[in-house]
């Protein structure tokens, strides 16, 4: 029963994630503003805003104007539900709730960086501060049980490494190879992973970035890899691989 509750709560969190993904890049309110049709801007009734169900009930089309709804809605809702469900199956209750919150923020980073090529500072700061605070007051909340010293050192190393790479590329080639969002993000993810897993995230995210480039952007001259998305995906995979293997 508890796993079903996590799944349902994940669907609801995914619905809110869609709101954040759509509105934050536009600097719009994510709490008080009523949901509206993406095409005609007509307000959506609450019963047509139920995660997964509403999309299926409407056959993927807006009721007010009949235009096709973005497939992002059910994909994000389903993905978040599955993440929350997996967390409840693999980790204890308090760790599951902790990871649900962290993964929710990371999911926002993954999708927003992929769509908009931007990572919001407040999300990175949240990851950094929450990781350090957890390591101080209750390391068991993090399934990897990272010590405060390990968390802080890994965060500093990650920030320093990426900042140095950013600086060198700008200095030598006048190219912004990494945005500051990526620099702060690796620090935030590092404090949650610790140094050993930090090496894994560098390897996995690099592989994902190269794969995406070969798949999508090989023929484009100024192609930008959403490296924050690659880091976020790698971060989630590492937690699952560590628990399963």
C-alpha positions in Angstrom: 0.0 0.0 0.0 2.8 2.4 0.9 4.4 1.9 -2.5 1.1 2.9 -4.3 0.9 6.0 -2.2 4.5 7.0 -3.3 3.5 6.3 -6.9 0.4 8.6 -6.6 2.3 11.3 -4.8 4.9 11.1 -7.5 2.2 11.7 -10.1 1.1 14.8 -8.2 4.7 16.0 -7.8 5.1 15.4 -11.6 2.2 17.6 -12.3 3.7 20.4 -10.2 7.1 19.7 -11.9 5.4 20.5 -15.3 4.2 23.8 -13.9 7.7 24.7 -12.8 9.3 23.6 -16.0 6.9 25.7 -18.1 6.8 28.8 -15.8 10.1 29.2 -14.2 12.0 30.1 -17.5 9.3 32.7 -18.1 9.6 34.1 -14.5 6.0 33.3 -13.8 4.4 32.4 -10.5 4.2 28.6 -9.9 1.9 28.6 -6.9 -0.9 31.0 -7.2 -1.5 31.3 -11.0 -4.3 29.1 -12.3 -3.5 26.5 -14.9 -4.4 27.6 -18.4 -4.5 26.0 -21.9 -1.1 26.3 -23.6 -2.8 27.3 -26.9 -5.8 29.6 -26.1 -4.9 30.5 -22.5 -8.3 29.6 -21.2 -8.3 28.5 -17.6 -8.4 24.7 -17.0 -10.9 23.2 -14.6 -9.4 21.2 -11.7 -11.0 18.0 -12.8 -9.2 18.3 -16.2 -5.9 18.8 -14.4 -5.5 15.3 -12.8 -2.1 13.8 -13.5 -2.1 11.1 -16.2 -5.8 10.5 -16.1 -6.8 13.9 -17.6 -4.4 13.4 -20.6 -5.8 10.0 -21.3 -9.4 11.2 -20.8 -8.9 14.0 -23.2 -7.1 11.8 -25.7 -4.2 14.2 -25.6 -6.2 17.2 -26.8 -7.3 20.3 -25.1 -11.0 20.4 -24.3 -11.4 24.2 -24.9 -9.8 24.5 -28.3 -9.2 20.9 -29.4 -5.5 21.4 -30.1 -2.9 18.7 -29.2 -1.5 18.8 -25.7 2.2 18.5 -25.2 3.4 14.9 -24.5 5.6 16.4 -21.8 2.7 16.4 -19.4 2.2 12.7 -19.1 5.9 11.9 -19.6 7.0 14.0 -16.6 4.1 12.9 -14.4 4.8 9.2 -15.2 8.6 9.6 -14.8 8.2 11.3 -11.4 5.8 8.7 -10.2 8.2 5.9 -11.2 11.1 7.6 -9.5 9.1 7.9 -6.3 8.0 4.3 -6.6 11.5 3.0 -7.1 12.7 5.0 -4.1 10.1 3.5 -1.9 11.1 0.0 -3.1 14.9 0.4 -2.7 15.3 2.6 0.3 13.7 3.0 3.8 10.9 5.4 4.4 12.9 8.4 5.6 15.5 8.0 2.9 12.8 7.6 0.2 11.2 10.9 1.3 14.6 12.6 1.2 15.5 11.3 -2.2 12.0 12.2 -3.5 12.7 15.8 -2.7 16.2 15.8 -4.1 15.3 13.9 -7.2 12.4 16.3 -7.8 14.8 19.2 -7.9 17.2 17.3 -10.1 14.4 16.3 -12.5 13.6 20.0 -12.9 17.2 20.7 -13.6 17.4 17.9 -16.2 14.3 19.0 -18.2 14.8 22.8 -17.9 18.4 22.6 -19.0 17.5 20.3 -21.8 14.8 22.6 -23.1 16.2 26.0 -22.2 19.9 25.5 -21.6 19.6 27.2 -18.2 20.1 26.0 -14.6 18.6 28.2 -11.9 21.0 29.2 -9.1 18.4 28.5 -6.3 18.2 24.9 -7.3 22.0 24.5 -7.1 22.1 26.3 -3.8 19.4 24.0 -2.4 21.4 20.9 -3.4 24.6 22.2 -1.9 23.1 23.4 1.4 20.8 20.4 1.8 23.6 17.9 1.2 25.9 19.6 3.8 23.1 20.0 6.3 22.1 16.3 6.0 25.7 15.2 6.4 25.9 17.2 9.6 22.6 16.5 11.4 21.6 13.0 10.1 23.9 11.3 7.5 21.6 8.3 7.4 19.1 10.4 5.4 21.4 10.0 2.5 21.6 6.3 1.5 25.3 6.8 0.7 25.9 8.0 4.3 28.4 10.7 3.3 30.4 12.4 6.1 30.5 16.2 6.4 34.2 16.3 5.5 33.7 14.1 2.5 30.7 16.2 1.3 32.5 19.5 1.7 35.7 18.3 0.1 33.9 16.8 -2.9 31.8 19.9 -3.4 35.0 22.1 -3.4 36.8 19.7 -5.7 33.9 19.6 -8.1 33.4 23.4 -8.1 37.2 24.0 -8.5 37.6 21.5 -11.3 34.7 22.7 -13.4 35.5 26.4 -12.8 39.1 25.7 -13.9 37.9 24.0 -17.1 35.5 26.9 -17.7 38.3 29.5 -17.2 40.8 27.6 -19.4 38.5 27.3 -22.3 37.6 31.0 -22.1 41.2 31.9 -21.8 42.7 29.7 -24.5 39.8 29.4 -27.0 37.4 32.2 -26.1 34.7 29.6 -25.7 32.3 29.1 -22.8 32.5 25.3 -22.6 30.7 25.3 -19.2 28.2 27.7 -17.8 28.3 28.7 -14.1 25.1 26.7 -13.6 27.1 23.5 -14.4 29.9 24.6 -12.1 27.6 25.0 -9.1 25.6 21.9 -10.1 28.5 19.6 -9.9 29.3 21.0 -6.5 25.7 20.4 -5.3 25.7 16.8 -6.7 29.1 16.2 -5.3 28.1 16.9 -1.7 25.4 14.2 -2.0 27.6 11.6 -3.7 31.0 11.9 -1.9 34.3 11.6 -3.6 34.2 8.0 -4.7 30.8 8.4 -6.5 32.0 11.8 -7.8 34.4 10.0 -10.1 31.5 7.9 -11.4 29.3 10.9 -12.2 32.1 12.5 -14.3 32.5 9.3 -16.3 28.8 8.6 -16.9 27.8 12.2 -17.6 30.7 12.5 -20.1 29.5 9.4 -21.9 25.9 10.7 -22.0 27.1 14.0 -23.3 29.2 12.4 -26.1 26.4 10.1 -27.0 23.9 13.0 -27.3 26.3 14.9 -29.4 26.8 12.0 -31.8 23.1 11.3 -31.9 21.8 14.9 -32.3 24.3 17.6 -32.8 27.2 16.2 -34.8 26.3 18.2 -37.9 25.6 21.5 -36.1 28.5 23.9 -35.8 27.6 25.7 -32.6 25.8 22.8 -30.9 25.4 23.0 -27.1 25.3 19.9 -25.0 22.8 20.2 -22.1 25.5 18.9 -19.7 23.4 19.7 -16.6 20.9 17.2 -17.9 23.6 14.6 -18.3 24.8 15.3 -14.8 21.3 15.0 -13.4 20.6 11.7 -15.1 24.0 10.3 -14.0 23.3 11.4 -10.4 20.0 9.4 -10.2 21.5 6.4 -11.9 24.4 6.2 -9.4 22.0 6.0 -6.5 20.2 3.1 -8.1 23.3 1.3 -9.3 24.8 1.6 -5.8 21.8 0.0 -4.2 21.2 -2.7 -6.7 24.7 -3.9 -7.4 
